[in-house]
């Protein structure tokens, strides 16, 4: 066992007090209470709940409710986080109910779905919570039975005393345990004692999802609820001029049509307040159909803006001005700007050795250019949110990845104290970063405030795809210097983007090459962008790993061995001090995928590509096989080797990896948003191509590195490298190198 102190960030993490009506009450500074009256899985709801404040409740029959604090976006944290608590509590998982906790900034820390960090940042705290509760129950039982606490054991929610043969369920001691002081230190299980963590458990919402139970934001409704939709400018770089709603207001079911401002002019926006369209036209009515029909009939005039400036909240309370350029941008113009900018000198981000000298004396220089377009997040559930705003309070319900900062935005916009704004989270029908930017929350709050009624705001698919917050457009030039012996002596990457670049200068192969140079640049734009699954990495990996494959071919070395040789250098004699990856773990996934794919013994005649990447503190290597059918390439099989530390729920981890692989292949092959005079040219799935069922791999193998490292990220790391594995396999199958996404075009023509 591991003994740890029951403190967290120099504050008392747990405290004990008596619940109203008796029972076990353990307070956590980041968890909130609540319990359902439903009894899934055939469980019987107890006659009395012994409240465990903010986190878990134990009934007299042993049934336990565990709350999951983080937003559930499909990554299965609503199952895996309670699994960790239940493991240390030592309760039978079959007797656990799970609920989504509401936002509570006083009791919770980091209620956010992003960065693949939900499990990593809470793993120890969740274990501590379960272990402390178990200790207090054991102490209460020892006092009742008048035996030493160290003679007691637990199993599946029951306490045993071997000498006397006594046994009793947790519920029997919940009230007495509430009077036991929280221990200053608590023992955590050894990893080899885990019975829940590391063993596959079904998604706690799985049955409700497949049977159509109301779990998602679009499902939420209350009596008297109105429906709202928005009309936003048709093009980036435009703003509202005027509108005529007289005819529309008389249409059946329409309650009102008016303008709203999402943010006040003097408001300093948070990072989550990203939006290109602050002034909008809102239509409110009885039903979705009536409002949508009226929206199509509304007469609105727009006009270009020259330049806009708004305040953004900076670190330490120092606000800064953000200038948004005017003009109506087009993809053809973007490409011209990129070509011109890429030819200029760029900002040096990292420099090791003498890269200029290495390229000057090189016997051969390999140079390749890679590009990727703007991308829409395209979650299956469009943006939506519910609000009911009263004079002194507000309640909001819906799918959001960043509830805490958006609560602050809504409170400021409505002029309410923060504690008067309640936020409840529904399950999300996808997000991939899009729902980190919750402008739809102040939008619906302002509409409800004006209507003095409960309102649900619903975006159409066209709204969702043309409202912005895209993955940026990227460009990278990779160069390698080879000496007369065909050995790598210099490496140079120059990466840029609109309006951001994707460079991660301190990642592999930095640290493995004596003469290394990384430069970056960017071009301003009024097209709003934001985090997209594995931000930056989703392009960086695709370009870097494609280039390394081509470089290995030029050097006439095996592509896996080439990477391993570089990693050996980074491990044994690293260059520089800021290398942000573990070379041994990186090499470990390459070795594992080489073994599992039969790379050395079963590659003859196969069109195979390999790729490996590190992001979100995890390591993934992939081998992808392509077969040719009727002259067309088809992905046959993808092998994955993943090092994400301890795997909490294997089935869920496999599912996330499989989903990442399919998503990444689709992105690389088909994803693209283009613009003409500021207007997105794709506004629905008839124009924005997603991968189809028949195009997914026929088989996906997932293998995890077994280690004792605390969990790291998994929702994003398998996504970036598969794009390069696909490109490298396509080259083997077709003889063509793929430099430009989407691969179905594979051009960067101006």
C-alpha positions in Angstrom: 0.0 0.0 0.0 0.9 3.6 -0.5 0.3 6.0 2.4 -0.5 9.6 1.5 -1.6 12.7 3.4 -5.2 13.7 3.1 -4.4 17.2 2.0 -4.5 18.7 -1.5 -2.7 21.8 -2.6 -1.8 22.8 1.0 -5.4 22.9 1.9 -7.4 20.4 3.9 -9.0 18.2 1.3 -11.5 16.4 3.5 -13.5 17.3 6.5 -16.0 15.5 8.5 -19.3 16.7 9.9 -22.8 15.3 10.7 -25.4 15.2 7.9 -28.9 16.3 8.6 -30.8 13.2 9.8 -27.6 11.3 10.6 -25.2 9.5 8.3 -21.7 9.7 6.8 -20.7 13.1 5.6 -17.4 13.6 3.9 -16.8 17.0 2.4 -14.6 17.4 -0.7 -13.7 20.8 -1.9 -14.5 20.0 -5.5 -17.6 17.8 -5.4 -21.3 18.4 -5.1 -24.2 16.4 -3.6 -27.3 15.0 -5.3 -29.0 11.7 -5.8 -31.4 10.2 -8.2 -34.6 8.5 -7.3 -34.2 6.2 -10.3 -32.8 2.7 -9.8 -31.0 1.5 -12.9 -29.6 -2.0 -13.1 -32.4 -3.4 -11.0 -31.1 -1.8 -7.8 -33.5 -1.0 -5.0 -33.4 2.6 -3.8 -32.7 2.7 0.0 -35.3 3.9 2.4 -32.7 6.2 3.9 -29.6 7.8 2.3 -26.7 8.5 4.5 -25.4 11.6 2.9 -21.8 11.9 1.9 -21.6 15.6 1.3 -20.7 16.5 -2.3 -19.5 13.2 -3.4 -21.2 9.9 -2.4 -24.2 8.7 -0.5 -24.6 5.3 1.1 -28.0 3.7 1.7 -28.9 1.3 4.5 -29.0 -1.5 1.9 -25.4 -0.8 0.7 -26.3 1.0 -2.5 -24.0 3.9 -3.1 -24.4 6.9 -5.3 -21.2 8.4 -6.7 -21.2 11.8 -8.5 -19.0 12.4 -11.5 -17.9 16.0 -11.6 -16.5 16.5 -15.1 -18.5 17.1 -18.3 -19.2 13.9 -20.2 -18.4 14.4 -23.9 -18.3 10.8 -24.9 -14.9 10.1 -23.3 -16.6 8.0 -20.6 -15.4 9.9 -17.6 -18.8 9.6 -16.1 -18.0 5.9 -15.7 -14.2 6.0 -15.2 -14.1 8.7 -12.5 -16.6 6.9 -10.2 -14.7 3.7 -10.8 -11.6 5.2 -9.2 -13.6 6.2 -6.1 -15.3 2.9 -5.9 -12.0 1.0 -6.1 -10.6 2.6 -3.0 -13.9 2.6 -1.2 -13.9 -1.2 -1.9 -17.5 -1.4 -2.9 -19.2 -3.8 -5.4 -19.5 -1.9 -8.7 -22.9 -3.5 -9.2 -24.2 -1.6 -6.2 -23.1 1.8 -7.5 -25.3 4.5 -9.0 -23.6 7.3 -10.9 -24.9 10.8 -11.4 -23.6 13.8 -13.3 -22.7 16.5 -10.8 -23.7 20.1 -11.4 -21.2 22.9 -11.6 -20.0 24.0 -8.2 -16.9 26.1 -8.2 -16.6 26.0 -4.4 -16.5 22.3 -4.1 -15.0 21.2 -7.4 -11.7 21.8 -9.2 -11.3 21.9 -12.9 -14.8 20.9 -14.1 -13.6 20.9 -17.7 -13.6 18.6 -20.6 -10.5 19.4 -22.5 -6.8 18.7 -22.8 -7.3 15.0 -22.2 -6.8 15.9 -18.5 -9.9 14.8 -16.6 -8.5 11.6 -15.2 -4.8 12.7 -15.0 -5.6 15.7 -12.8 -8.0 13.9 -10.5 -6.6 10.3 -10.2 -4.9 10.7 -6.8 -7.7 12.9 -5.4 -10.4 10.4 -6.4 -8.5 7.6 -4.8 -8.0 9.6 -1.6 -11.7 10.2 -1.5 -12.6 6.6 -1.6 -9.9 5.5 0.7 -10.7 8.1 3.4 -14.4 7.1 3.4 -13.4 3.4 3.7 -11.1 4.2 6.7 -13.9 6.1 8.5 -16.3 3.2 8.0 -13.8 0.7 9.3 -13.1 2.9 12.4 -16.8 3.1 13.1 -17.2 -0.7 12.8 -14.1 -1.3 15.1 -15.7 1.0 17.8 -19.1 -0.8 17.5 -17.6 -4.2 17.7 -14.9 -3.2 20.2 -12.1 -4.7 18.1 -8.8 -3.3 16.7 -9.4 -1.6 13.4 -6.4 -3.4 11.9 -8.2 -6.7 12.4 -11.0 -5.6 10.0 -11.1 -6.1 6.3 -13.5 -5.1 3.6 -14.8 -6.7 0.4 -17.4 -5.4 -2.0 -19.0 -3.0 0.5 -19.0 -5.3 3.5 -16.8 -5.1 6.6 -15.5 -8.4 8.1 -13.9 -9.4 11.4 -12.2 -12.7 10.9 -11.7 -13.7 14.5 -15.3 -13.2 15.6 -16.9 -13.9 12.3 -18.9 -10.7 12.4 -19.7 -8.9 9.1 -21.9 -6.0 8.2 -22.5 -3.7 5.2 -21.3 -0.2 4.9 -24.8 1.3 5.3 -24.9 0.0 8.9 -22.0 2.2 10.0 -22.6 5.3 7.9 -24.1 7.4 10.6 -21.4 6.5 13.2 -18.6 7.0 10.7 -19.7 10.6 10.3 -18.3 11.3 13.8 -14.9 9.8 13.0 -12.2 12.4 12.3 -10.7 12.3 8.8 -7.3 10.6 9.1 -4.2 12.8 8.5 -2.9 10.0 6.4 -4.6 7.2 4.4 -3.5 4.0 2.8 -4.1 3.6 -1.0 -4.3 0.2 -2.5 -1.4 -1.3 -4.4 -2.1 -1.5 -8.1 -2.1 -5.2 -8.1 -5.0 -5.1 -5.7 -7.3 -3.3 -8.1 -10.6 -5.1 -8.8 -12.5 -2.3 -10.6 -9.8 0.0 -12.1 -8.1 -1.8 -14.9 -11.2 -4.0 -15.5 -13.7 -3.2 -18.2 -17.0 -1.7 -16.9 -20.0 -0.9 -19.1 -20.8 2.8 -19.8 -23.2 3.8 -17.1 -25.3 5.7 -19.7 -25.0 3.0 -22.3 -28.5 1.5 -21.9 -30.1 4.9 -21.8 -28.3 6.0 -24.9 -29.3 3.0 -27.0 -32.9 3.1 -25.8 -33.3 6.8 -26.5 -33.6 8.1 -23.0 -33.3 12.0 -22.7 -29.7 12.6 -21.8 -28.6 15.3 -24.2 -29.1 19.0 -24.3 -31.5 18.8 -27.2 -33.6 16.4 -25.1 -34.1 18.9 -22.3 -37.4 20.6 -21.9 -39.7 22.1 -19.3 -43.3 23.3 -19.3 -43.8 26.7 -21.0 -40.4 26.5 -22.7 -40.0 28.7 -25.8 -37.6 27.9 -28.7 -35.0 30.4 -30.0 -32.8 30.6 -33.1 -30.3 33.1 -34.2 -29.4 34.8 -37.5 -25.7 35.6 -37.8 -23.8 37.4 -40.6 -23.3 35.2 -43.7 -19.7 36.1 -43.9 -16.7 36.7 -41.6 -15.9 40.4 -41.7 -19.5 41.5 -41.8 -21.9 42.9 -39.1 -25.6 43.6 -38.8 -26.9 46.7 -40.6 -30.7 46.4 -40.2 -33.6 44.0 -40.4 -37.3 44.1 -40.9 -39.3 41.7 -38.7 -42.8 43.1 -39.3 -43.9 40.3 -41.6 -42.1 37.6 -39.6 -43.7 38.6 -36.2 -47.1 37.8 -37.6 -46.2 34.3 -38.6 -47.8 31.4 -36.6 -46.1 30.7 -33.2 -43.7 33.6 -33.3 -43.4 35.5 -30.1 -40.7 38.1 -30.9 -37.8 39.0 -33.1 -35.1 41.3 -31.8 -31.3 42.0 -31.7 -29.0 40.8 -28.9 -25.4 41.6 -28.0 -23.6 38.6 -26.7 -21.0 40.6 -24.8 -21.1 44.2 -23.4 -18.8 46.6 -25.1 -16.6 47.0 -22.1 -16.4 43.3 -21.2 -13.0 41.7 -21.1 -13.6 38.3 -22.7 -12.2 35.1 -21.3 -10.5 32.5 -23.5 -13.8 30.6 -23.7 -15.7 33.7 -25.0 -14.5 33.3 -28.6 -17.0 34.3 -31.2 -16.9 36.3 -34.4 -20.5 37.5 -34.2 -21.4 39.5 -31.1 -24.5 41.2 -32.5 -27.2 38.8 -33.7 -30.9 38.7 -34.6 -32.9 36.4 -32.3 -36.2 34.8 -33.2 -38.4 33.3 -30.4 -41.4 31.1 -30.8 -43.4 28.1 -29.7 -41.7 25.3 -31.7 -38.5 24.6 -33.6 -40.4 24.3 -36.9 -42.2 27.6 -36.5 -39.1 29.5 -35.6 -37.0 27.9 -38.3 -39.6 28.7 -40.9 -39.7 32.3 -39.7 -35.9 32.5 -39.8 -35.9 31.6 -43.5 -38.3 34.5 -44.2 -36.5 37.2 -42.2 -35.2 40.1 -44.2 -31.7 41.1 -42.8 -29.1 43.5 -44.2 -25.4 43.2 -43.5 -22.4 45.4 -44.0 -18.6 44.9 -43.9 -16.6 46.2 -40.9 -13.2 47.7 -41.3 -11.6 46.7 -38.0 -12.8 45.8 -34.6 -11.2 45.8 -31.1 -12.3 44.2 -28.0 -10.8 43.6 -24.5 -9.6 40.2 -23.5 -8.9 39.2 -19.9 -5.2 38.5 -19.4 -3.3 36.6 -16.7 -3.1 38.4 -13.4 -6.1 40.6 -14.2 -4.3 42.6 -16.8 -6.6 43.1 -19.8 -5.3 43.5 -23.3 -6.8 44.8 -26.5 -7.4 42.3 -29.3 -7.8 43.7 -32.8 -9.8 41.8 -35.4 -8.9 42.8 -39.0 -11.7 43.8 -41.4 -12.1 42.6 -44.9 -13.8 39.6 -46.6 -11.3 36.8 -46.8 -11.1 34.0 -49.3 -9.2 30.7 -49.4 -7.4 31.7 -52.6 -6.2 34.9 -50.8 -5.2 32.8 -47.8 -3.0 30.6 -49.9 -1.3 33.6 -51.6 -0.6 35.1 -48.2 0.8 31.8 -46.9 3.2 31.4 -49.8 4.4 35.0 -49.3 4.8 34.7 -45.5 6.5 31.3 -45.7 9.2 32.9 -47.9 10.1 35.5 -45.3 12.3 35.2 -42.2 10.4 33.8 -39.3 10.6 33.9 -35.5 13.2 31.4 -34.2 11.6 29.3 -31.4 14.4 26.8 -30.9 17.9 26.5 -32.1 20.4 23.7 -31.3 24.0 23.6 -32.6 24.8 25.2 -36.0 21.9 24.3 -38.3 22.9 27.0 -40.9 26.4 25.5 -41.1 25.0 21.9 -41.4 22.8 22.9 -44.4 25.7 24.8 -46.0 28.0 21.8 -46.0 25.3 19.2 -46.7 25.8 16.8 -49.6 22.0 16.6 -50.0 19.1 18.6 -48.8 15.6 17.2 -48.6 12.7 19.8 -48.5 9.0 19.1 -48.4 6.0 21.3 -47.8 2.8 20.3 -46.0 -0.6 22.0 -45.7 -3.9 21.6 -44.0 -7.2 23.6 -44.3 -9.6 25.1 -41.9 -11.8 22.4 -40.3 -15.2 22.4 -38.7 -15.7 20.4 -35.5 -19.0 18.9 -36.8 -20.3 17.3 -33.6 -23.5 15.3 -34.3 -25.4 17.4 -31.8 -25.5 21.0 -32.9 -25.0 23.8 -30.3 -27.9 24.3 -28.0 -28.6 25.4 -24.4 -31.5 26.1 -22.1 -32.0 29.1 -19.8 -34.6 30.5 -17.4 -33.6 33.9 -16.2 -35.4 35.7 -13.4 -34.8 39.0 -11.8 -32.5 37.6 -9.1 -31.3 34.3 -10.5 -30.6 32.2 -13.6 -30.6 28.5 -14.3 -28.8 27.1 -17.4 -28.8 23.5 -18.6 -27.0 22.0 -21.6 -23.9 20.5 -23.2 -20.8 22.5 -22.4 -17.1 21.6 -22.0 -16.2 24.7 -20.0 -19.0 25.3 -17.5 -16.9 27.3 -15.0 -15.6 30.2 -17.2 -19.0 30.4 -19.0 -20.8 30.7 -15.7 -18.7 33.8 -15.0 -19.5 35.2 -18.5 -23.3 34.7 -18.0 -23.2 36.2 -14.5 -21.4 39.3 -15.8 -23.7 39.6 -18.8 -26.9 39.4 -16.7 -25.5 41.5 -13.9 -26.1 38.8 -11.3 -23.8 37.5 -8.5 -21.9 34.4 -9.6 -23.6 32.2 -6.9 -27.0 33.1 -8.4 -26.2 31.5 -11.8 -26.8 27.7 -11.7 -25.3 25.6 -14.4 -26.2 22.0 -15.0 -24.5 19.8 -17.5 -26.1 17.3 -19.9 -24.3 14.6 -21.8 -22.8 16.0 -25.0 -23.4 14.6 -28.5 -19.8 15.4 -29.5 -17.7 18.4 -29.1 -14.0 17.8 -30.1 -13.2 21.3 -28.6 -16.1 23.1 -30.1 -18.1 23.2 -26.9 -15.2 24.8 -25.0 -16.4 28.1 -26.5 -19.8 28.6 -24.9 -21.1 31.9 -26.5 -24.4 30.2 -26.8 -24.8 30.4 -23.0 -24.9 34.2 -22.8 -26.9 34.2 -26.0 -29.7 32.1 -24.6 -29.5 33.9 -21.2 -30.0 37.3 -22.8 -32.9 35.9 -24.8 -34.6 34.4 -21.7 -34.0 37.6 -19.8 -35.9 39.6 -22.4 -38.7 37.1 -22.9 -39.1 36.6 -19.1 -39.6 32.9 -19.9 -37.7 29.6 -20.1 -36.0 29.4 -23.5 -34.0 26.8 -25.4 -31.6 28.1 -28.0 -31.1 25.7 -30.9 -28.6 26.0 -33.7 -29.3 24.4 -37.1 -26.5 22.4 -38.7 -25.9 25.3 -41.0 -25.5 27.7 -38.1 -23.1 25.3 -36.3 -20.9 24.9 -39.4 -20.8 28.6 -40.4 -20.5 30.2 -37.0 -16.8 29.8 -36.8 -14.3 28.5 -34.2 -12.6 26.3 -36.7 -9.3 24.4 -36.6 -6.8 26.9 -38.1 -5.2 26.6 -41.6 -1.6 25.4 -41.4 1.5 25.3 -43.5 4.9 23.8 -42.8 8.2 23.4 -44.6 10.5 20.6 -43.4 14.1 20.4 -44.5 16.8 17.8 -43.7 20.6 18.0 -44.4 22.4 14.8 -45.2 26.2 14.4 -45.5 28.2 12.4 -48.0 27.5 9.2 -46.1 23.7 9.8 -46.2 23.6 10.6 -42.5 21.3 13.2 -41.0 23.3 16.3 -39.9 20.7 19.0 -39.8 17.0 19.5 -39.4 14.8 22.6 -40.0 11.1 23.1 -39.5 9.4 26.4 -40.4 5.7 26.3 -39.5 2.9 28.9 -39.8 -0.8 29.3 -39.9 -3.9 31.4 -40.1 -4.3 32.8 -37.6 -2.2 30.5 -35.4 0.6 28.0 -36.1 0.9 24.4 -34.8 4.6 24.3 -34.0 5.7 22.3 -30.9 9.4 23.1 -31.1 10.5 21.0 -28.1 9.0 17.7 -29.2 10.7 14.9 -31.1 12.8 15.1 -33.1 14.1 18.0 -31.1 16.7 16.7 -28.7 17.8 13.9 -31.1 19.6 16.0 -33.7 22.7 18.1 -33.0 21.8 20.8 -35.5 18.2 21.7 -35.2 16.2 24.8 -36.0 12.4 25.5 -35.5 10.8 28.7 -36.7 7.2 30.0 -36.6 5.0 32.6 -38.2 1.2 33.5 -38.3 -1.2 35.7 -40.3 -4.0 37.6 -38.7 -7.6 36.8 -39.7 -11.2 37.6 -38.7 -12.2 34.0 -39.0 -12.5 32.7 -35.4 -10.6 29.6 -34.4 -10.2 27.4 -31.3 -9.1 24.1 -29.9 -9.7 21.2 -32.2 -9.1 17.6 -31.1 -5.4 17.5 -30.2 -4.8 21.2 -30.9 -1.7 21.9 -33.1 -0.6 18.3 -32.8 -3.3 17.2 -35.3 -1.2 18.9 -38.0 2.2 18.8 -36.5 2.2 15.0 -36.3 0.8 14.5 -39.8 3.5 16.7 -41.3 6.4 15.6 -39.1 5.8 11.9 -39.3 5.3 12.0 -43.0 8.5 13.8 -43.5 10.4 11.4 -41.2 9.1 8.5 -43.3 10.3 10.1 -46.6 13.6 11.0 -45.0 14.1 7.4 -43.8 13.5 6.2 -47.4 16.1 8.7 -48.7 18.6 7.4 -46.2 17.7 3.8 -47.1 16.8 2.8 -43.5 13.8 1.1 -42.0 11.3 3.8 -40.9 10.7 2.3 -37.5 14.4 1.7 -36.9 15.2 5.3 -38.0 12.9 6.7 -35.4 14.3 4.3 -32.7 17.8 5.3 -33.5 16.9 9.0 -33.1 15.2 8.2 -29.8 18.2 6.3 -28.6 20.3 9.4 -29.2 17.6 11.5 -27.3 17.7 9.1 -24.4 21.5 8.5 -24.1 22.9 11.9 -25.2 20.1 14.4 -25.5 20.6 17.7 -27.2 19.2 20.7 -25.3 17.4 20.9 -22.0 13.8 21.5 -22.9 12.8 18.3 -24.6 9.3 17.6 -23.4 9.0 13.9 -24.0 10.3 10.7 -22.5 12.4 9.1 -25.2 12.2 5.6 -23.5 8.4 5.7 -23.4 8.3 7.0 -27.0 10.6 4.1 -28.1 8.5 1.7 -26.1 5.3 2.2 -28.2 7.3 1.9 -31.4 8.8 -1.4 -30.3 5.3 -2.6 -29.2 3.7 -1.7 -32.5 6.5 -3.3 -34.5 5.9 -6.5 -32.6 2.1 -6.5 -32.7 1.9 -5.6 -36.4 4.5 -8.2 -37.4 6.5 -5.4 -39.0 9.7 -7.4 -39.3 8.1 -10.7 -40.3 4.8 -9.9 -42.0 5.2 -6.8 -44.1 6.2 -8.4 -47.4 3.7 -7.3 -50.1 1.7 -5.0 -47.8 1.2 -1.3 -48.2 2.1 -0.3 -44.7 2.7 3.1 -43.1 4.0 3.8 -39.6 3.7 6.9 -37.4 4.3 7.7 -33.8 3.6 10.8 -31.7 3.6 12.3 -28.2 1.0 14.7 -27.0 -1.1 15.2 -23.9 1.6 13.3 -22.0 0.9 10.1 -23.8 2.6 8.1 -26.6 1.0 6.4 -29.5 2.5 4.5 -32.4 0.5 3.2 -35.3 0.9 0.9 -38.3 -1.7 1.2 -41.0 -2.3 -1.3 -43.8 -3.9 -0.4 -47.1 -5.3 -2.8 -49.7 -6.2 -1.9 -53.3 -9.7 -2.8 -54.4 -10.7 -2.0 -58.0 -7.8 0.3 -58.3 -8.8 2.3 -55.2 -7.0 2.3 -51.8 -8.9 1.1 -48.7 -7.7 1.1 -45.1 -7.7 -2.6 -44.1 -6.2 -2.6 -40.6 -4.6 -0.3 -38.1 -2.4 -1.4 -35.2 -2.1 0.9 -32.2 0.4 0.8 -29.4 -0.5 3.2 -26.6 1.3 4.3 -23.5 -1.2 6.4 -21.4 -0.1 5.1 -18.0 -2.6 3.1 -16.0 -5.7 2.3 -18.0 -8.8 2.9 -15.9 -11.5 1.2 -18.1 -10.0 -0.9 -20.9 -13.1 -1.2 -23.0 -13.6 2.5 -22.9 -9.9 3.1 -23.7 -10.1 0.9 -26.7 -13.3 2.7 -27.9 -11.6 6.1 -27.6 -8.6 4.8 -29.6 -10.8 3.3 -32.3 -12.8 6.5 -32.5 -9.7 8.6 -32.8 -8.4 6.4 -35.6 -11.6 6.6 -37.7 -11.9 10.3 -37.0 -8.3 11.0 -38.0 -8.5 9.0 -41.3 -11.7 11.0 -42.1 -10.1 14.3 -41.3 -7.0 13.6 -43.4 -9.0 12.3 -46.4 -11.9 14.6 -46.6 -12.1 17.5 -44.1 -12.0 21.0 -45.4 -13.7 24.4 -44.9 -13.1 27.0 -47.6 -14.2 30.6 -47.9 -15.3 33.0 -50.7 -15.5 36.6 -49.7 -15.7 35.7 -46.0 -18.5 33.1 -46.5 -17.9 29.5 -45.7 -18.5 27.4 -48.8 -19.5 24.3 -46.8 -22.5 24.5 -44.5 -23.8 21.0 -44.1 -22.7 17.4 -44.5 -23.6 17.4 -48.2 -20.5 19.7 -48.7 -18.4 19.0 -45.6 -17.4 15.4 -46.2 -17.1 13.0 -43.3 -15.8 9.5 -43.3 -18.4 6.8 -44.1 -18.9 3.4 -42.6 -17.5 1.6 -45.6 -14.4 3.7 -45.5 -13.5 2.9 -41.9 -10.8 0.3 -41.2 -12.0 -3.3 -41.3 -10.1 -4.0 -38.1 -8.4 -1.8 -35.4 -6.0 -3.5 -32.9 -5.3 -1.6 -29.7 -2.4 -2.6 -27.4 -1.6 -0.8 -24.2 1.8 -0.6 -22.5 1.4 -2.0 -19.0 3.1 0.2 -16.4 2.5 1.9 -13.0 2.6 5.5 -14.3 -0.4 7.6 -13.3 -2.9 8.0 -16.1 -2.2 10.5 -18.8 -4.3 11.7 -21.7 -6.2 9.4 -24.1 -9.1 11.2 -25.7 -6.7 13.0 -28.1 -3.3 11.3 -28.5 -4.3 8.5 -30.9 -5.8 11.1 -33.3 -2.8 13.0 -34.7 -0.4 10.2 -35.8 -2.9 8.2 -37.8 -2.9 10.9 -40.5 0.7 10.3 -41.2 0.4 6.6 -41.0 -2.3 6.9 -43.6 -0.2 9.1 -45.8 2.8 6.8 -45.6 0.7 3.8 -46.4 -0.9 5.6 -49.4 2.5 6.2 -50.8 3.3 2.5 -50.6 0.0 1.7 -52.3 -0.1 4.4 -55.0 3.5 5.6 -55.4 2.3 9.1 -54.6 3.4 11.1 -51.6 0.5 13.0 -49.9 1.5 16.5 -48.6 -1.7 18.4 -48.6 -4.9 17.7 -46.7 -7.5 16.7 -47.7 -5.8 13.8 -49.4 -8.6 13.5 -52.0 -7.3 16.8 -53.4 -3.6 16.6 -52.4 -2.9 20.0 -53.9 -2.2 23.6 -52.7 -3.1 25.4 -55.8 -3.7 29.2 -55.6 
